[in-house]
Amino acid sequence: MTDSVLSEKEGQKVTPTQEKVTPEVTPRSGPRTKLVIALIFLVVAGVAVYALYMHYRDRVSSDDANVDGHISAIAPKITGNVIEVAVLDNQEVKAGQVLVLIDPRDYQAAVDVAKAAVAQAEGQLQAASVAVPWVNSTTESGTSVADAQLADSQTEVERARASYDQANTSDIAYAQANVGSKQAANERAQADLARMKPLVEKAEISQQQFDAYAAAAKMADSDLRAAQEKLVSAQKDAAIRKAALDSALSKVNTAKAQVASTQANRKQVAVRTADAATARAALAAARARLEAAELTLSYTNITAPVDGVVTRKSVEVGQMVQPGQGLMTTITPDVWVTANFKETQLADVKQGQKAEIHVDMYGKSVFGHVDSIADATGSRMSLLPPENATGNFVKVVQRIPVKILVDRTEGLILRPGMNVDVTIFTR
């Protein structure tokens, strides 16, 4: 076929115009092909852009993220020599496991002294407690006796006063009246006798009549003397009864003094009660000192606060440690991620949204969810927050920490400080 074409061309005369027509027909398909390819490229690019938009429109990402965890610094609360270090670096420990032992002898001696003080305070309290009912019973019986004596003395005073009043008034008055009566009778009898003497001398009356007047005068005189003696006796009896009344009054005063004394002794009950309360308070203080000494003794055993891994151990046997001195650090297996997102990314981020965490160390991802969003930016919470009121303000997009909890570790070990990339699915 090629040979026939060549022979036809050789048999024809080819003009220059014909030679130019042939090469112009072939290149017409080139621009069309490029246009189609360009259209296809634009369509593919548009689809890719749309796919990327659809893929990233409901998610926000940040590579400014790190793994965080609970890091506990282990430090002693007391001063002492280390006698044992029970763990090694990077060793797993359980909560309450002994890490370091400090020499306890000085603190054990303080506990023994505190126990002795408690025993002494208990003895003092027991003695004071026994004294209270004893003093109460003795003073109460003394008060009862004194009150009874006072009542008896007052009764005796009443009787003595009544007897004295009777003797000083009615008895003496009766005796005085009787003396007056007898004196009048005696005067009359003596006067009659004096008048009868001249008559008997003149024999105007008989001797028998005169003797009768003389006997009557003697009898009147005897009655007067007897009445006078009764008056003196009544006065003496009144004086005796007055002395008895004074004695009864003195007994009343003595009984009152005894009552006052017993009442004063009753105050000893309050004093003893106060002593018992003081002893009780002293016992409570001694027990508190014992508890404090035992608590200080317990500080000689430094234990792990939580389950975790020991790291940065810097203590050795024989070392003298001080309160607050760092000995080691424990890190708990519970970790989370702190991702610092730009403030412009957090408009649709909410608590509970799912998150993908890409771990740089493994090149793999784990999954979690948003736990919380910080209430301030990272720069505001820094040691030296920026001061924008100086006039040199430059607006910088701030970052806000977001705490993300890991739901599944997929068998990966996450350690605090590791770098991760975080993507939050907002829908």
C-alpha positions in Angstrom: 0.0 0.0 0.0 2.8 2.4 0.7 4.4 1.7 -2.6 1.2 2.5 -4.5 0.8 5.8 -2.7 4.4 6.7 -3.5 3.8 5.8 -7.1 0.7 8.0 -7.3 2.7 10.9 -5.8 5.4 10.4 -8.3 2.9 10.4 -11.2 1.4 13.7 -10.0 2.9 17.1 -9.9 2.8 18.6 -6.5 2.6 22.4 -6.3 3.9 24.4 -3.3 0.4 25.3 -2.3 -0.6 21.7 -2.0 2.5 21.0 0.1 1.3 23.6 2.7 -2.2 22.4 2.9 -1.3 19.0 4.2 0.5 20.0 7.4 -2.3 22.6 8.4 -5.0 19.9 8.6 -3.1 17.8 11.2 -2.6 20.3 14.1 -6.2 21.4 14.3 -6.9 18.7 16.9 -4.2 19.9 19.4 -6.1 22.9 21.0 -9.2 20.9 21.4 -7.4 18.2 23.2 -5.7 20.7 25.5 -9.1 22.3 26.2 -10.6 19.0 27.1 -7.7 18.2 29.3 -8.0 21.6 31.0 -11.7 21.1 31.6 -11.1 17.7 33.0 -8.4 19.1 35.3 -10.7 21.9 36.4 -13.5 19.4 37.1 -11.1 17.1 39.0 -9.7 20.0 40.9 -13.2 21.3 41.8 -14.2 17.9 42.9 -11.0 17.6 45.0 -11.6 21.0 46.5 -15.2 20.2 47.3 -14.2 16.9 48.8 -11.5 18.6 50.9 -14.1 21.2 52.0 -16.6 18.6 52.9 -13.8 16.7 54.7 -12.5 19.5 56.7 -15.5 21.7 57.3 -16.7 19.9 60.4 -13.3 19.4 62.0 -10.6 21.6 63.5 -7.0 20.5 64.0 -3.9 21.6 66.0 -0.4 20.4 66.1 0.3 22.4 69.3 -0.7 19.6 71.6 1.0 17.4 74.2 0.2 14.5 76.4 -0.4 15.5 80.1 -0.6 13.4 83.3 -0.6 13.6 87.1 3.0 14.2 88.2 3.5 14.0 92.0 6.6 15.3 93.6 7.7 13.1 96.6 9.2 15.1 99.5 9.6 14.5 103.2 7.7 16.4 105.9 10.4 16.0 108.5 14.2 16.1 108.9 16.2 12.9 109.3 18.7 10.4 107.9 17.6 8.1 105.2 18.1 4.5 106.2 16.4 2.8 103.2 15.4 3.6 99.7 12.9 0.9 98.6 12.4 1.7 94.9 14.4 2.3 91.7 14.1 4.7 88.8 11.2 3.9 86.4 9.8 1.3 88.8 6.0 0.8 89.0 4.6 1.4 92.5 1.2 1.1 94.2 -0.6 3.6 96.3 0.7 3.3 99.9 3.9 1.4 99.0 6.9 2.5 101.0 9.4 4.5 99.0 11.9 5.9 101.5 12.5 5.2 105.2 13.8 7.9 107.6 15.5 7.0 110.9 12.5 6.9 113.4 14.3 6.7 116.7 14.1 10.4 117.7 10.4 10.5 116.8 9.7 7.2 118.6 11.2 8.7 121.8 8.8 11.7 121.4 5.9 9.3 121.1 7.0 7.5 124.3 7.2 10.8 126.2 3.7 11.8 124.9 2.3 8.4 126.1 3.7 9.0 129.6 2.2 12.4 129.6 -1.2 10.9 128.7 -0.9 8.3 131.5 -0.1 11.1 134.0 -3.0 13.2 132.8 -5.4 10.2 133.1 -4.3 9.7 136.7 -4.9 13.3 137.6 -8.3 13.2 136.0 -9.2 10.1 137.9 -8.2 11.7 141.2 -10.1 14.9 140.4 -13.1 12.9 139.4 -13.1 10.9 142.6 -12.7 14.1 144.8 -15.8 15.7 143.3 -18.4 13.2 144.7 -16.5 12.9 148.0 -16.5 16.6 148.6 -20.1 16.8 147.5 -21.3 14.2 149.9 -19.3 15.4 152.9 -20.2 19.0 152.5 -23.8 18.1 151.9 -24.1 16.1 155.1 -22.3 18.9 157.0 -24.8 21.4 155.6 -27.7 19.3 156.7 -26.4 19.0 160.2 -25.7 22.7 160.4 -29.2 23.5 159.2 -30.7 21.1 161.8 -28.7 22.7 164.6 -29.7 26.2 163.5 -33.3 25.1 163.5 -33.0 23.6 167.0 -31.2 26.7 168.2 -33.9 29.0 166.9 -36.6 26.9 168.5 -34.7 27.0 171.8 -34.5 30.8 171.5 -38.2 31.0 171.0 -38.8 29.0 174.1 -36.2 31.0 176.2 -37.7 34.3 175.0 -41.2 33.1 175.9 -40.0 32.0 179.4 -38.0 35.2 179.9 -41.0 37.3 178.8 -43.2 35.5 181.3 -40.7 35.8 184.1 -39.8 39.4 183.3 -43.4 40.5 183.1 -46.2 38.5 184.7 -44.1 36.8 187.5 -42.3 39.9 188.6 -45.4 42.0 188.3 -47.3 39.5 190.4 -44.5 39.4 192.9 -44.4 43.2 193.0 -48.1 43.4 193.4 -48.0 40.8 196.2 -45.2 42.8 197.9 -47.3 45.9 197.7 -50.3 44.1 199.1 -48.4 42.5 201.9 -46.7 45.8 202.7 -50.0 47.6 203.0 -51.3 44.8 205.3 -48.2 45.0 207.3 -48.4 48.7 207.7 -52.0 48.4 208.8 -51.2 45.6 211.3 -48.3 47.7 212.7 -50.5 50.7 213.0 -53.2 48.7 214.8 -50.5 47.3 217.2 -49.2 50.8 217.8 -52.7 52.1 218.7 -53.4 49.1 220.9 -50.3 49.5 223.1 -51.7 52.6 225.0 -55.0 50.9 225.4 -53.6 47.8 226.9 -51.5 49.9 229.3 -54.6 51.7 230.4 -56.3 48.3 230.6 -59.0 49.5 228.3 -58.5 46.3 226.3 -57.6 42.9 227.5 -54.1 41.4 227.1 -55.6 38.7 225.0 -56.9 41.3 222.5 -53.5 43.0 222.4 -51.7 39.7 221.8 -54.0 39.1 218.9 -53.0 42.4 217.4 -49.3 41.7 218.0 -49.6 38.3 216.3 -51.4 39.8 213.4 -48.6 42.4 213.1 -45.9 39.7 213.2 -47.8 37.7 210.6 -48.2 40.7 208.3 -44.5 41.4 208.7 -43.7 37.8 207.8 -46.0 37.9 204.8 -44.3 41.0 203.7 -40.9 39.5 204.0 -42.1 36.4 202.1 -43.6 38.5 199.4 -40.3 40.5 199.1 -38.4 37.2 198.9 -40.7 36.0 196.1 -40.1 39.3 194.3 -36.4 38.8 194.6 -36.7 35.2 193.5 -38.9 36.2 190.5 -36.3 38.8 189.5 -33.5 36.3 189.8 -35.5 33.8 187.8 -36.0 36.5 185.1 -32.3 37.1 185.1 -31.7 33.3 184.8 -34.1 33.1 181.9 -32.5 36.2 180.3 -29.2 34.4 180.5 -30.8 31.3 179.0 -32.2 33.5 176.2 -28.8 35.0 175.6 -27.3 31.5 175.6 -29.9 30.4 173.0 -29.2 33.4 170.9 -25.5 32.6 171.1 -26.2 29.1 169.9 -28.2 30.5 167.0 -25.3 32.7 166.0 -22.9 29.7 166.3 -25.3 27.6 164.2 -25.5 30.4 161.6 -21.8 30.5 161.5 -21.7 26.8 161.1 -24.2 27.0 158.2 -22.2 29.7 156.6 -19.1 27.6 156.9 -20.8 24.5 155.4 -22.1 26.7 152.6 -18.6 27.9 152.0 -17.4 24.3 152.0 -20.1 23.6 149.4 -18.2 25.9 147.1 -15.4 23.3 147.2 -17.6 21.2 145.0 -17.4 23.8 142.3 -13.7 24.1 142.8 -13.2 20.3 142.6 -15.5 20.2 139.5 -13.3 22.9 137.9 -10.2 20.9 138.8 -11.7 17.9 137.1 -12.5 19.9 134.0 -9.0 21.2 134.0 -7.6 17.7 134.3 -9.9 16.6 131.5 -8.7 19.4 129.3 -5.1 18.5 130.2 -5.8 14.9 129.2 -7.2 16.0 125.9 -4.1 18.2 125.3 -1.8 15.3 126.2 -3.7 13.0 123.8 -3.5 15.6 121.0 0.2 15.8 121.6 0.5 12.1 121.4 -1.5 12.0 118.1 0.8 14.7 116.8 3.9 12.7 117.8 2.5 9.5 116.3 1.6 11.4 113.1 5.2 12.8 112.9 6.5 9.3 113.5 4.4 8.1 110.6 6.2 10.6 108.4 9.3 8.5 108.7 7.7 6.1 106.2 7.4 8.0 102.9 4.8 6.2 100.7 3.5 6.5 97.2 0.4 8.7 97.1 -1.0 7.0 94.0 -0.3 4.2 91.6 2.3 5.2 89.1 5.9 5.0 88.0 8.9 6.4 89.9 11.2 8.7 88.0 13.9 11.4 88.8 15.0 9.6 91.9 17.6 11.7 93.7 17.8 10.2 97.2 20.3 7.7 98.6 20.8 5.8 101.9 22.6 7.9 104.5 21.4 11.2 103.1 20.1 13.9 105.4 16.9 15.2 104.1 14.9 18.3 104.9 11.2 19.1 104.8 10.1 19.8 101.2 13.3 18.5 99.6 12.5 16.7 96.3 13.4 13.0 96.5 11.6 11.6 93.4 8.6 11.9 91.2 5.7 9.6 90.5 3.7 9.7 87.3 0.2 8.1 87.1 -0.9 6.0 84.2 -4.0 8.2 83.7 -3.1 10.7 81.0 -5.0 13.2 78.8 -4.1 15.6 76.0 -3.9 19.3 76.2 -4.3 20.9 72.8 -3.8 24.6 72.2 -6.3 25.7 69.5 -6.5 29.1 67.9 -9.4 31.2 69.3 -10.8 31.3 65.8 -11.1 27.5 65.7 -13.2 27.1 68.8 -16.5 28.6 67.8 -18.2 25.2 67.3 -16.1 23.2 69.7 -18.2 21.8 72.7 -17.8 19.4 75.5 -18.2 15.7 74.6 -17.3 16.0 70.9 -15.1 13.3 69.4 -11.4 13.8 68.8 -8.7 12.0 66.9 -5.2 12.1 68.4 -2.3 11.3 66.1 0.8 10.3 68.2 4.1 11.4 66.6 6.0 8.7 68.4 4.1 5.8 66.8 2.7 7.5 63.7 -0.7 6.1 64.7 -3.9 7.6 66.0 -6.0 7.0 69.1 -9.4 8.4 69.9 -10.9 10.5 72.7 -13.4 13.3 73.4 -13.4 16.9 74.5 -13.5 17.1 78.3 -13.4 20.9 78.8 -12.2 24.2 77.4 -10.0 26.5 79.5 -11.6 29.8 80.7 -8.6 31.8 79.7 -5.9 31.9 77.0 -2.5 30.3 77.5 -0.8 33.7 77.4 -3.1 35.1 80.1 -2.2 32.2 82.4 1.5 32.5 81.8 4.0 33.6 84.4 4.3 37.0 82.7 1.0 37.8 81.0 1.1 40.4 78.2 0.3 44.0 79.1 -1.7 45.5 76.2 -2.2 48.9 77.8 1.3 50.1 77.0 0.4 51.5 73.6 2.5 49.0 71.6 -0.4 46.6 71.0 0.0 44.1 68.2 -3.0 41.8 67.6 -2.0 38.2 67.8 -4.3 35.2 67.4 -4.4 33.7 70.9 -4.5 30.0 71.7 -6.9 28.4 74.2 -6.1 25.1 75.9 -8.6 22.3 75.4 -8.5 19.2 77.6 -9.1 15.9 75.7 -9.6 12.6 77.4 -8.3 9.5 75.7 -11.1 6.9 75.3 -9.0 4.1 73.6 -5.3 3.9 73.6 -5.3 1.1 71.0 -2.4 -0.5 72.9 -0.2 2.5 72.6 1.7 3.8 75.7 1.2 7.6 76.2 3.7 9.4 78.3 3.3 13.0 79.6 5.1 15.5 77.3 4.8 13.5 74.1 3.8 15.5 71.0 0.5 14.8 69.3 -1.7 16.2 66.6 -5.4 16.6 67.6 -8.4 16.8 65.3 -11.8 17.6 66.8 -15.0 16.6 64.9 -17.4 19.5 65.6 -20.3 17.6 64.0 
